[in-house]
């Protein structure tokens, strides 16, 4: 990868880190919806923002061992994945536009990114955290297999679910 592209990726990842609640002492640790955890503009977190763990996982995975940013990114990715486990409904779905929406599209969008990030980060995660994330991903997959898009034939929702 050429240096200008690496520079842009690093800049984007710094921005994503600023969007995530990285305060371990708060119940929203790992949340990427700044409107919810910081500004209190919305009453619930939009789950699709959790897909921001994927670029951070890519960046983490591309850095050499011993790079000081790797542990920061590893913690951010793990926190983002674990926060997704806390906002997921018992049926495996996630909300996007309103509480208890149980959105097929949002679940498809976020599950794909969470799964890809997990594959990149799992080797550095604690066993309990891996188990929690794997259970969340299985619930999301089951939801997508057991439900249909109810808003119509929305190809990007169906494509992501596939």
C-alpha positions as CSV (number, residue, x, y, z in Angstrom):
1,X,0.0,0.0,0.0
2,X,1.4,3.4,-0.9
3,X,2.2,6.0,1.8
4,X,-0.5,8.6,0.9
5,X,-3.1,5.9,1.3
6,X,-1.6,4.7,4.6
7,X,-1.7,8.3,5.8
8,X,-5.4,8.7,4.9
9,X,-6.2,5.4,6.7
10,X,-4.4,6.5,9.8
11,X,-6.2,9.9,9.8
12,X,-9.6,8.1,9.4
13,X,-8.8,5.8,12.3
14,X,-7.8,8.7,14.5
15,X,-11.2,10.2,13.7
16,X,-13.0,7.0,14.5
17,X,-11.2,6.7,17.8
18,X,-12.5,10.2,18.7
19,X,-16.0,9.0,17.9
20,X,-15.9,6.1,20.3
21,X,-16.4,6.3,24.0
22,X,-13.1,5.1,25.3
23,X,-13.8,5.7,29.0
24,X,-13.7,2.3,30.6
25,X,-15.7,3.5,33.6
26,X,-18.9,4.3,31.7
27,X,-21.7,2.0,30.7
28,X,-21.3,3.1,27.1
29,X,-17.6,2.2,26.8
30,X,-17.1,1.1,23.2
31,X,-20.1,2.9,21.8
32,X,-19.4,4.8,18.5
33,X,-22.6,6.9,18.5
34,X,-21.3,10.1,19.9
35,X,-24.8,11.6,19.6
36,X,-25.8,9.1,22.3
37,X,-22.9,8.7,24.7
38,X,-21.5,12.2,24.7
39,X,-24.0,14.8,23.4
40,X,-27.2,13.1,24.6
41,X,-29.0,14.2,21.5
42,X,-30.6,10.8,21.0
43,X,-32.2,8.4,23.5
44,X,-30.6,5.1,22.2
45,X,-27.5,4.2,20.3
46,X,-27.7,3.6,16.6
47,X,-26.2,0.1,16.3
48,X,-24.8,0.7,12.7
49,X,-22.1,3.0,14.1
50,X,-20.5,-0.1,15.7
51,X,-19.4,-1.1,12.2
52,X,-16.6,1.4,12.7
53,X,-14.7,-1.4,14.5
54,X,-13.8,-2.8,11.1
55,X,-11.4,0.0,9.9
56,X,-9.8,0.0,13.3
57,X,-9.3,-3.7,13.1
58,X,-7.8,-3.4,9.6
59,X,-5.4,-0.7,10.8
60,X,-4.5,-2.7,13.9
61,X,-3.9,-5.8,11.8
62,X,-1.7,-3.9,9.3
63,X,0.7,-2.5,12.0
64,X,3.8,-4.4,12.8
65,X,4.1,-6.2,16.2
66,X,5.5,-3.8,18.8
67,X,3.9,-0.7,17.3
68,X,2.6,1.4,20.2
69,X,-0.7,2.0,18.5
70,X,-1.6,-1.7,18.2
71,X,-2.7,-2.1,21.9
72,X,-4.8,1.1,21.6
73,X,-6.6,-0.2,18.5
74,X,-7.0,-3.7,20.0
75,X,-8.7,-2.2,23.0
76,X,-10.9,0.0,20.9
77,X,-11.9,-2.9,18.6
78,X,-12.7,-5.2,21.6
79,X,-14.6,-2.5,23.3
80,X,-16.7,-1.9,20.2
81,X,-17.4,-5.5,19.7
82,X,-18.4,-6.0,23.3
83,X,-20.6,-2.9,23.2
84,X,-22.5,-4.4,20.3
85,X,-23.2,-7.5,22.5
86,X,-24.9,-5.1,25.0
87,X,-27.1,-3.3,22.6
88,X,-28.2,-6.4,20.7
89,X,-31.8,-7.6,21.3
90,X,-32.3,-11.2,22.5
91,X,-33.6,-12.2,19.1
92,X,-30.3,-11.2,17.5
93,X,-31.4,-7.9,15.9
94,X,-30.1,-4.3,16.3
95,X,-31.8,-0.9,16.2
96,X,-31.1,1.9,13.9
97,X,-33.8,4.5,13.5
98,X,-35.9,4.0,16.6
99,X,-35.9,1.9,19.8
100,X,-37.0,-1.7,19.6
101,X,-37.0,-1.4,15.8
102,X,-35.3,-4.7,15.4
103,X,-34.1,-3.7,12.0
104,X,-33.3,-6.3,9.4
105,X,-31.1,-3.9,7.4
106,X,-29.2,-2.5,10.4
107,X,-28.6,-6.1,11.7
108,X,-27.2,-7.1,8.3
109,X,-25.0,-4.0,8.0
110,X,-23.5,-4.2,11.4
111,X,-23.2,-8.0,11.6
112,X,-21.0,-8.1,8.4
113,X,-18.6,-5.5,9.8
114,X,-18.5,-7.0,13.3
115,X,-17.8,-10.4,12.0
116,X,-14.9,-9.2,9.8
117,X,-13.4,-7.2,12.6
118,X,-13.7,-10.1,15.0
119,X,-11.8,-12.3,12.6
120,X,-8.9,-9.8,12.6
121,X,-9.0,-9.2,16.3
122,X,-10.0,-12.5,17.9
123,X,-6.4,-13.9,18.5
124,X,-5.7,-11.0,20.9
125,X,-9.0,-11.2,22.8
126,X,-9.7,-12.9,26.1
127,X,-11.6,-16.2,25.9
128,X,-14.7,-14.7,27.7
129,X,-14.8,-11.8,25.3
130,X,-14.4,-14.1,22.3
131,X,-17.3,-16.3,23.5
132,X,-19.5,-13.2,24.0
133,X,-18.8,-11.9,20.6
134,X,-19.2,-15.2,18.9
135,X,-22.6,-15.7,20.6
136,X,-23.7,-12.2,19.5
137,X,-22.6,-13.0,15.9
138,X,-24.5,-16.3,15.9
139,X,-27.7,-14.5,17.2
140,X,-27.4,-11.9,14.5
141,X,-26.9,-14.6,11.8
142,X,-29.9,-16.5,13.1
143,X,-32.1,-13.4,13.1
144,X,-31.1,-12.7,9.5
145,X,-31.9,-16.4,8.5
146,X,-35.2,-16.4,10.3
147,X,-36.6,-13.0,9.3
148,X,-37.2,-11.1,6.1
149,X,-36.9,-7.5,5.1
150,X,-40.3,-6.0,5.8
151,X,-39.9,-2.5,4.3
152,X,-40.0,-3.9,0.7
153,X,-37.3,-5.3,-1.6
154,X,-34.4,-3.1,-0.5
155,X,-31.5,-4.6,-2.3
156,X,-28.7,-3.3,-0.2
157,X,-30.3,-4.8,2.9
158,X,-30.8,-8.1,1.2
159,X,-27.3,-8.0,-0.2
160,X,-25.7,-7.3,3.2
161,X,-27.8,-10.1,4.8
162,X,-26.7,-12.6,2.2
